[in-house]
């Protein structure tokens, strides 16, 4: 301690520049812990003037009687008057959040409600009361609360969002979702699709993709293609749809949900399960490619289903939309390498704004020029190509790009809106029991084939029997992409006033809803319960930090006669 300072008891004396002693005493300073709960620590403060002021405040000197009365009346409701003990009980923590200022989860709820209340009031002010946005806001808040309640269980939050949306459209007395204009609902779902595609594009690491083995490619494409074929044929024979609409439905059903699979696999990875064979990496990488395949196929079939005129042009337009979408998105992504300039003080803000704006342009612009199949791929390519250069500054650091965090926040907003609106679009009173039963039959036939093919794909790897059994179980959940593209055909039929196609679009939407409702909770629970029993648990956490070779991704299809060194060089491995 400096010679000019000395400690006396709990007080604190320090020499000021004039040579006189200043006395300080301890007072409470509010801080927040990781849970957002306010606690109070003692901090020294000057006692020559501040203590006089504080003493005067306490005794009411210098303040009006009204202020004194208000201070005494508000004291029981202030968090500063009720500091948390060292080891508070859960009930005590929960109660602390209701004090002023609010903290913890209660504060988060207030923020969400306040934000949308402000938006609501702003929209009413702009439209002068001609538009009533409250049904959409109620669906959002209700879906968010439903997801929050389900989150405390092992089930995915999207299930609660889906159920709440369905209830708000079908239960008399609270069926406010029926008042949402179809144009609003369609626009909100398209915006959510944009966020999903950008999130998927940013999550595809090109460096990691270069290291991916044939095992990942086989696991991504073969089970999905097999399910598409089975679903397409089954829909034609069972649901009596045309071949084009049957395969459009097949591509909707065939994709696995990253929103369910990725968090579930990360949960297993954090506990050490499957790390010795790199199974979490294997599944997560395959899920991303699986979504690309489904979106591409869906875009082609959507163009064919709604095309009119020359059959030759219809056949060529689908693949052409794929090429145009990839080319346009890639070109826009390259532009974002150089604009905005890297020296900008608000680089991440400008990049995020251009990225989201470009994604919205591809989705809504492709619809405006009747090239709807090109939009999703253009959006995905835009995010992927842009991130290819942006990630150079973060690769190897273990940090995420700021743009990924921005998109993550947007997804927090659009996720409850998307699943709530999907649930609200299903009218239970109009459901045909025969269609529901047949749709579930088509769904499970495709799932059965997918699981069988996934098991066979695992044969050409170093996975043991238990690990090969786990792979098909991880491919059950369906949710995010079904919610995003399941309603596109129906929305387009309604927008174009295609009365003969609206029932087909409604069928696709209903079966997509059933697929989410059935497979998302089942798949999530199976991964959480079966994973620890079938996968090896790595106790040494060293591999988590530094990575290790992934023998599950070794390519065994090497030519005979090569030495071990060449075989090793031919192996495509990845690291966790």
N, C-alpha and C positions, 0 to 999 in steps of 0.2 A: 504494500500500500504506500502511496505517496506520503511524504512527511507532512504535507499540508492537509491530510485527511486522517481521521481517526474514528473508530467505531465506539459508541457508548451505548451498551444494551441493544435495544432495537432501534435506537435513533442513529442519526448519521450527521457528523459535523464536518464542515469543509470551510477552508479559509477562502474568502472572496478576494478580489484584487485589491481591496482597501485594507486587507489585513484583519478584517473582522470575521468572526465565525458565523456561518449560516447553519441553521438546524433543519434537518429534514426528518419527516416521519413517514411511516409506511401507509399507503392507501391501496385500495383494490383497483386493479386495472383489468378490464374485461378482455379475455382472449377466447378464441374458438378452437376446439379440438377437431379431430378428423371427422367426427360425426356432425359438425356444425353446431355443437352445443356450447353455450357460453359458460365459461368458468372465470374465476377471478384470482389473479395472482397479486402479491404485494409488490409494490414498486415505490422506491424512495421519491419523495417530492420535497420541494423547498418549503420550509415551515415559517420563514420570517414574514412573508406577505401572503402566500397562499393559505397558510393556516389561519391567518386573521380573516381572510375572505371566507374560508370555509366555515370558520366559527361564526362569522356574521351571518352566513347563509343559514346555518343550522338554527341560529337563534331568531332568525327572521329579520335581522337588521338589513336595511337597504332594499328590502322587497316588500311588495304590497301584501296585505292580508289575503287577497284573492290568490296570489301566487303561492303563498304559504299553504293555504287550504288545498289548492290543487296538488301541490307536492305531497302533502300528507295523504290525500285521497288516492293518488296514483302509485304510491310506494308499494302496496301489496301486490301490484300487477307487474312490477319491474323485475327483470331478471337479475339486476344488480342487487336487489334486496334479498334474493334467494340463491346464493351461490351453491353450485353442486358440491356435494361431499367428494371425498377421494374416490370412493367406490360406490357410485349411485346404483340403485336398482333400476331395472328396465322401466318400471312404472314411473319412477322419479325422472328418468331421462325423457320419457314421453311427455310428462307434465311440464317439464322445463320448456319444451318447444312452444307451448301456448302462452308463455309470458312475453313481455314486451322488452326488447324486440323479439319477434318469433324466430325460432331456429329449428334446425333439423328438417324432418320430412314435412312437418306442418308448414314451415316456411316455403318449401318447394311447391306445395299445393296452392298456397296463396299467390305465389309468383305466376303459376300457370293460369289460375283463374283471373288474376289481374291483367295479364297480357291479353287474353282473349276478350275480356270485358272492354279494354281500351280499343281493341280492333273492332269489336262489335259496335261500340258507340261511334267510332270513326266512320265505319261503313254506312251506318244509319244517317250520320250527318251529311256524308257525301251524296248519298242517294235520296236524301230528304224523306226517308221513311218509305220509299217506294219498294225497296227490297228488304226482306226480313231475314237476316243471316242467323237468327238464333237457333233454328233447327240444326244447322251445320255445327255451330259452336257446342250445342248440347251433345251431339253425337261425338264430337272430339273429346269433350270433358268426360262424358260417360265411358267412352272406350279407353281413355287414359286411366280412369279409376279402375275399370275392369281388368286391364293389364297389370296394374299395380297390385291388385288383390291376388291375382293368379301367380304373380312373380314370387310370392312367398312360398309357393309349393314347387315341386319339381317340374310342373307343366310350363310350357312356353307362354309368355305374356300375351302373345297374339291370339291365343284361344279366348282369353277373357275379352279382348277387344272385339273379336268376331261375334261372340255371344251377345254382348251388350248392343252392338249394332243391329243384330237380328231382333232383339227384344224391342228396341226403340222404333222398329218398323212394323212390328206384328202384334204387340200387346195393346189392346184398346185402352185409351186414356193417356198413354205415354208414347203413342206412335207418331212422334214429331218428325221422324226421319222421312215420312211420306211427303212432307211439305218441302223437302229439299228439291230445287229445280234440277232436272236431269242434266242440264248444261253445267251446273255447278259441280254435281257429283262426277260427271265425266272429266271435267277439267282438273278436279282435285286428284282423281285417280291417275290421270296422265302426268301430272306434276310429281306424284309419288313414284311413278314408273321412272321418271327422269332421275330422281334421287337414287333409286335402287341401282340403275344402270351405271351412274357415275360412281357410286360406292363400289360396285363390282369391278369397274375398270381401274379405279385407283388401287384396288386390292390385288390385282394381278401383277406380280413382280416379274418383269421380263428376265432378270438375271436368274431367278429361281426356275422359271420356265425352261431356260436353256439347260438346266441341270436335271430336268424331269426325265424319268426313264419311260420306257414303253409300258411299264406297269401302270403309270398314272394315265397315260393316253388310253390304254385298254379299259381301265376302270371307269374313265370318264365317258367313253363313247359306246362301247359294246353293250353294256346293260341298258343304256338309254335308247339306243337304236332298236334293240330287241323289244323294249317296252312300247316304243312308238308303233312298231309293226303289229304287235299283238293288240294294243289298244285301238289302232285304226281299223283292223279287220273286225274286232269284236264290236266296235261302235257301229260299223256298217251292218253287221248281221243282227245285232241285238237291239240297237236303238233305231235302226232303219234310217240313218242319215246318209247323205250322199258321200261318195268317196272323199271329196275335197273337205267337207265339214267333218268327216270322221277322222281324218288325219290332222286337221286343225285342232280338234279336241285331243287327239293323241299327243301332240306336241305340248299342249297345256298340261296334261297329266304326267308327262314323262319326266319332267325336271324335278330335281331334289331341292329342298329349301335350304339355302345358305343361312337364313336367319335362325333356323333351328339346329342344323347340323354343326355349324361353326362354333357357336357358344358351347354346345354339348361336348364337342371334341376338345375345345380349349380347357373345359373343366376337367376332363380326364387327363389332359396333358399336364396341367398344374399339379395334379396329384401323382404324376409319374407313371401313369398307365400307358402302355404301348410305345414308350419312348425308345426302348431298345431296338425296335424295328421301324421306328419313324411312322407309325400308323396314323397319328393325328395329322401330320404333314401330308401324308398320302391321301387321306380322305378329304381334307380341306382343299388341296390343290385340284383334286378331281371334281369336287363340287363346283368350283368356279368354271371349269371347262364345260361341265355338263350344262350349266345355265346358258353359256354361249351357244351351244348346239341347239338347245330348245328354242331360244329366242330367234335364232336364224331360221330354223324350220318353221316356226310360227309365222314369222314375217312373210315367208314365201307363200305359205298356204293362205294367209289372210288376203294377199294380193290376188290369188287365184279365185278365192271364194267370192270376192266382190268385183271382179273384173267383168267387163262386158265388151262385146265386139269380136274382133278376129281372134280365133283360138290360138293361132301361131304366136300372136303378140302376147296373149295371156300366158302362154307357156314360157316365152322368153323373158317376160317382164319380172317374174319372180326371181330368177337368178341374177337378172340385171340390177334389181333393187338391192340385192346383197352386195354386189360389187360397188355400186354407186354409194351405198351407205358407208361401206368400209373406206372407200377412197375419200369421200367428203369429210368423214370424221377424222381420218388420219391427217388430211391436209390442215384442218382446223387445229388439230393437236400440235402439229409442227409450228404453226403460227404462234401458239401459246408458249413455245420455247423461248421466243424472242420478244414477245409483247405480253405483259409489260416488261420494261427493262429491269434487269436484275438490281440496278442501283436504287430502285424506287424504295422510299421509306415504308410504303404500305404495300409491299410486294404480295404478301399472302392474301390481303384483302382484295386487291385487283385481280389476282389469279382466280380466287374463289368466285368472284362476281362474273368473270368471263367464262369460267368453266360451267357454272350453273346456267348462265344466260345462253351459252352455246348449246348446252344439253336441251334446254327448253325449246330452242330454235329448231333443233333436229326433230324433236318429237312432234311439236305443233306445226312446224313448217312442212314436214313430210306429209302430214294429214291434209294440210291446206292445198297441196299440189297433187293430191291423190297418189302419193308414193309412200303410203303408210308403212310398208314393209321395210323401207330403208331407214326409218327413224331410229328404232332401237339399236341397230348395229352402228349407225353413225354416232349415236350418243356413247355407246360402249367404247368404240374406237377412239373417239375424242378424248375421253378420260384416260384410256390406256396409253395412248401415244404421248399426251401431255405429261403424264406422270413418269414416263420413261426417262425424260431429261430432268424433271424436277427432283427425282429421287437420288440423283448423283450427289447432292449435298447432304443426304441423310443416310445413304447406304453404308452399313457397317457401324453406325452409331447407336442402333437400337431405338432411335426416336422415330416418331411418326411425322409425316408432313403436316404442317398447319392446315392445309387444304383438306386433309382427311378428317381432321377434327371438326372443321366447319360442316362438312357433309354429314358427319356423325350427329351433329346437333340438328341439322335439317331432318335427318331420318327420325330422330326422337319426336319431331313435330308431325311428320307425315305418316309415320307408322300407325299410330292410333286412328288417324283420319282414314288411311287406306283400308285397314281391316274393318273398321267400323262401317264404312260405306259399302264394303263388299257384303258384310252381314246384313246391312239395311236393304241391299238390292234383292235379297231373296225373300219372296213373299210366300210364307208357309201355306197360306190358304189356297194359293194357286199351284202348289206342288202336286204333281201327279204321282201317286204311290207307285204306279207301274214304272214310270220314268226313273224315280229315285232308286227303286230296287235294281233295275237294269243298269243304271249308272254305277251303283256300288259294285255290281258284278263285273262291269268292265274295268273298274279301278283295281279290284283285287286280282283279276286275271293278269293284268299288266304287271302288278307288283310281284306276283308269284314268279313270272318269267324273269323279271329284273333280278330278283334275289338268286335265282338259279344261275343266271349268267354271271353275276358278280362272284358267286362261289367258284365257278369254273375259271374265271379270270385269275383268281388268286392261286391257282395251281402252279403257274409258272413264276413262282416267287419263293423266297425263303420263309414265308409265313407258315406257322404250324397249323394244325387242324382247328384249334380254338380261334386263332386269329383269322383264319379264312371264314369261319362261321360268323365272326363279328362284322366283317365287311358288308354282307348283304343287309344285316340289321341296321347298319348306319345309313342305309340308302332308303329308308322308309319315309321319313318326314317330307311332306309337301306343304308349302305355305306361301312364301314371299312372291315367287314368280307367278304362281297360280292367281294370287290376289291382284297382281299388277296387269297380267295379260288376259286373265279369264273373262274380264268384262269388256275388253276392247271390241270384240266382234259384235256384242250386243249393243254397245254404244254407237258403233258405226251404222248398224242396221237401223237404230232409232233415228240417228241424225240424218241419214239418207232417205228415211221414210220407206225403207224396204219392208213392207208389211209381210211378205212371204218369208223373209229371212229373220225377222224378229223372234219368232218361236225357236228357231235353231240357235240363235245367239243366247236366248234365255236358257236353253238346255245346256249349252256349254258353261254358262255362268253358274247354273245350279250344281252341276257335277263338280266344277272347280271348288265351289263352296263346300260340298260334301267331302271332297278330297282333303281340304284343309282341316275340316272339323274332325275327321276320322284319323288321319295319319299323323298330324302334327303332335297331338298329345301322346298317342301310342308310341311313335318313334322316339320322342324325347324321353319318355319313361324307360323304354327299352334300352336306349344308349346309356342312361344313368345307372340302371340296375344291372345290366348284363355286362357292360364294359369292364368293371372291376373283376368280374369272374372269369372273363375270357382273355383278358390282356395281362401281360406281365407287368408288374410294378417295379420301376427303377428306383431303388432307394438312394443311390448316389446322385445328388443334385448337380454334380460337376458337369454332367452332360447337358443339363438345362442351360448352363451359362456359356459353355464353349462349343457346343454342338458335337455331333458325332456322325459317322457314316451311317447311311440308312440302307441296310442290306435288303429290306423289303422292296427296294426299287432297283435292285441289280438286274440288268438285262442278261438273260441267260441264252438269248438267241445269238450266240457268237459262233463263228465258223470253227469247225474242227481243225486241229493242227496248229492253232495259234498258241504261243506260250502264255504263261500266266500274266506276264506284264502287259501283253497286248489285250488279253481278256479284261484285265483291270482297267486299262485305258478305254476299252469299249463300253465299260459299265457307266451308266448314267446314274449318279447318286445325288442326293440332296442332303442338306444339313438342317437340323432344327434350330 
